[in-house]
């Protein structure tokens, strides 16, 4: 029986087994619809947003990949950078996806003030050297010489889970306690993971990606273990390795002074040879977002798929995203199987061979990779609860294809609200949501309710659309690449949105709160502006305006302005004037409150003195027209009121794929060349482009903050000729 015929058989069998209600019955949702919700923007300049943590008093810590940790204060509407991990004693390594990945607070935060951060310390990892003509920050892909092999050892690094005391509204670096190190192959893409959460017993869960380059495996399982290749092309060394922490869901108990112990009940017992006892579940590609149900211990995990557009009998299934309820320790199969009935095919990556072997046995995969340091025979592959592809499996999970902004694959495991009758917040979600997890989709821009067989139950019963979706369907609550979600102490939903774009602070990026609307009462929508918003010298007199602010209930509104975001009200006039007497970058905060006490805020940036640089980027193929596999020449032109230092210019190459991107490399300098590899995984796919992003941070000195500018250029290969016959 061929792989394709097995896929057909699986659809028939599992459709009967899952037996989800039809789409027609799902329209009568007990959870209502998004017209009953309002999204309130809390910060529309969150940097490159990555992760959030809501404090017990309603303040929100939100972290950017580039290191900045901001604090939103709902009492005055301010959003200030309270910590920058680039200033930490160990610094911050940024290459490809690495940087700050996760942030969370301790379950006993009110007593111990611990904040957990998963980040990449700088270490001694090589970085690009300006003017050499090569990128020293990229690890070698091929290991043909002793020099290559020696150089590869310089890229052995790790990501670090640490905790810090949160005092005086900042993370105290001197209090850092290292918890856990996860070895990483640096200088090459992809999949870091990095979500942090706790169960009801106080155990800490951490997700880790497979740390494997997927772009030379034609979109199927990366299994290249040739001795002449960087091991980062072989996911069997990580996700399929019982002796490695990558591609896993880890479960540990943090020690009183740092470090950790391993609780009972993980996948492997302590002391078992060729295993790591920290592993709770394995066989993940990039379990980027998960959430723990603290009532019953279940973990809701979304795992990203590879990118093959169609199944291939010689290689395996098409790209399939997965969502699973991890009820007990298990192996979910990557890179051997995507479900127990959908195996990949062992493939020989030797250029002269390029042939496939046998399908992997999902009942007990054999890891015979030369890079494997763990058990040879693995546990059987567990069944995910939901799996879907670009356009297939619609008959089994049709709700995932409805209201979708695209057909991409970006599953995110969201939280299940736990109802608390003591919460009196007007924004709290109703009891019907209690114990039913949310599922949100990065590429499809929506959130669904995954209804369980009962609140906090263990089985999926139905899927209901809730928030976001295709713009043509005019959703009441718009989501733009939702990045992280968490229910707060008010039982409202807090969420980060990345926006559409690549590795920068994007116009649609924001921190928001999604409220349930009761009795038709809405929170004001706040907008503000400043004229002028910039000036080269102090004093600078600025006219502020609240034009654009509105209230759906036509309530009487009161206005407060904090011109320097220090928490002090400076004006209660709707449209005040203020004179700045010192140079600096100021986030003037407008907070508007209606007569019911509901409030929202908006920030207006005013720059006095050092101005943001203007960046222009030109990218041309050295052999036009552009095609993947070419070398491109880039030129960056920076205009600034400070002397321009080309060493502070960074140019990144990103494989643009629909609404998300895969970072490939970055280099420095105002001019240079970047080789764009042929990407087998996306060859011939629609909506594929080469994206180049140039950034420049100036260095004003004198205590003034640096300013940054950026520019983006996208190159797409010419469309194939159409058949005119």
C-alpha positions, 0 to 999 in steps of 0.5 A: 500500500502506498503512502498516499493510500494509507493517508486515505485509509487514515481519514476514514478510520479517524473520522469515525473515531473522532466524530466531531460535530458537523460545521452546521452544529458548530455554528450554534456555539455555546461560547457566543461570537466575537461581537461580544468582545472588545480588543483594547490596545495596551501598547502599540509599540512593544518592540519585536514581541515574543512573550508576556506574563500578567502579574497578580496586580494586573500589570503586564511584563512583555518581552521582545526577542531583542532583549527589551522587557517592558512593563504595562501599568494599567493604573496610568497606562504607561509602557516603559522598558524596565530591563534590557537583557542585552545589558545582562552580565552574560549579554544576549546572543542574536542570530536567526531566531535566538534572543529572548524567547520566553518570560513567566512569573512564579506561581508564588510571585506575590511572595517571592518576586521571581520572574523566569526568562528563557534567553540566549547568553552571548558566550564566545560565539563568533559574529560577523566581522566587518569588511572580511567578505565572509560571514564569521557568524554563520556556522559551516554547513559542510565539514570537508576539512579539519578547519571546518570541523574545528570552526564548528566547535565554536558554535556550540552554545546553549540557551538558558532558563534563569530567574530574576528578582523583580524589584523596583519595577525591574529585573535585578541582574545580580539576583540571577539564578541559573535553572537549566541549560539547553545545548544549541547549535548556533550560527544556523537556523531554526526552532528554539521553542521557549514557552514557560508555564507551571502546573498546579503542583509547582512543576515548571514546564519548558518547550524546546525546538528541534534546533534543526535546519529544515531548508535542505530536506525538500520540506520533509523530515531532516535526516541528514547525518552524513559525517561531512555535514553540520549535524544541525541538518539532522533532527534525529540528534535532537527531537528523536534523541532520548539523551537530548533536551531539544524538541521536547517538553521538559518538566522540572522542579526549581530548587530554592537557590536555583538549579532543579530536581526532576519530579516523578512521572516523566518519560524516563526514570532518573538514572536510565542510561542514554536518557534525560530524566527532564523529558516529559514528552518528546518528538516535537519539531517546534512546540512554540506555544503551550499552556498547562491546565493547573486544574488537571495537569493536562498540557495543550501543545501546538507543534509547527510542521515542515513545509512540503506542500504535498505528500510524496510516497518517497519521502512522507506526508505533506506539512502537517501542524499538530495540537495535542493534549499531553495527558501523560509522558509520550513520544509524538514522533518527529522526525520519524512520524507525524501521527502513528499512521503517517510515517516519514521515509528514511532518506539517503542524502548522499548526492549520488544516491538521493534515494529513499529507504523504508517507512519508519515504524511508528510503533517503535521508531529506530533512531540509527542516526550517526548523531544519536546519543540516546536509545536506539529504539524509541517509545511508540508514537502517540496520536495528536488530537488535531492535525491539519495541513495547507488544504487537506484534512478539511473533512476531519477538522473543517472548522480550522479552514473556516474564517482563515486569513490564509492556508498556512500552518502555525498552531499555537496552544492557548490557555484554558480559563479557570473561572473564579467567582470572586473576580468582579472585573467587568472584563472577565470572560463568562463561566462557559469558557472555564476549562476549555482551551483556546487555540490560536493560529499564527498564519490564519489570524484567528482564535478558536475554542477547543471544547472538551468533553467537559470543563477541564476534560481530557478529550476534544469534543468540538471546535468553535470559531471565536476571534479574528479571521479573514479580513473579508469577513470583517471580524469584530476582533482583528488578530494579526499574527497572534504571538502569545496569550494568557488569562489575567487575574481579571479573567480577561485575555491578554495577548501579544500580536507580532504584526505582518512582517519580519524581525522588527517592530511592525506597525500592527504589533501590540499588547492588547487585552480582550474584554467580554462586553457586558450590558453594552458597555465598551471601553473608550478607544483612545488615539493621540498625536503630537505636533511637532513630534521631533525637534533637534534641540531643547526647549521644544514646545509640543501641542498634543491632541486627543483627536480620534478618541471615541466611546461607543456609549457616548459617555462623558470622558476624562483625560489625563496626560503624562508627558514623560511616562513617569507615572505622574499626571501632568495635565487633565486637558484633552488637548494640552501644550507642553514644553520639553526642556531637556533632550531625550526620547519621551513616551507621552501617555494619554489615558482616557476614562469614561463615566463607568470607570473603564479606561484605555491609553495611547502613547505618543513618542516625542524625540528631542535631540538625537533623531532616528536615522533614515535607512535606505536599502538596495538589493540586486541579484548579481545575475538578474533576474533574481532566483533562489540560489543567486548571490545578491549585492546589498547597499545600505544608505544611512542618513543621520544627525550623528556620524554614521558607523557602518559597523552598526549596520545589520542586514538579515536575509529571511525566507519570506513564506506567506505571513511568516519568515524563516531567518537564514543569516545576517551580516554587517556593513553598508555594502556586501554580498549575501548568498541566497540558497536554493530552498528545496522545501519551498521550491515552486511554492506560491507566496515565497520571496527573499526578504532583506531587512537592514537596521541601523542603531546610532550612537549619540553618546552623552547619555542619550538613548540610541535611535534605530531605523530600518528598511525592508526589500523583498525579491521574488523570482519571476513567475513561471511562464503560463501555457498559452496553448 
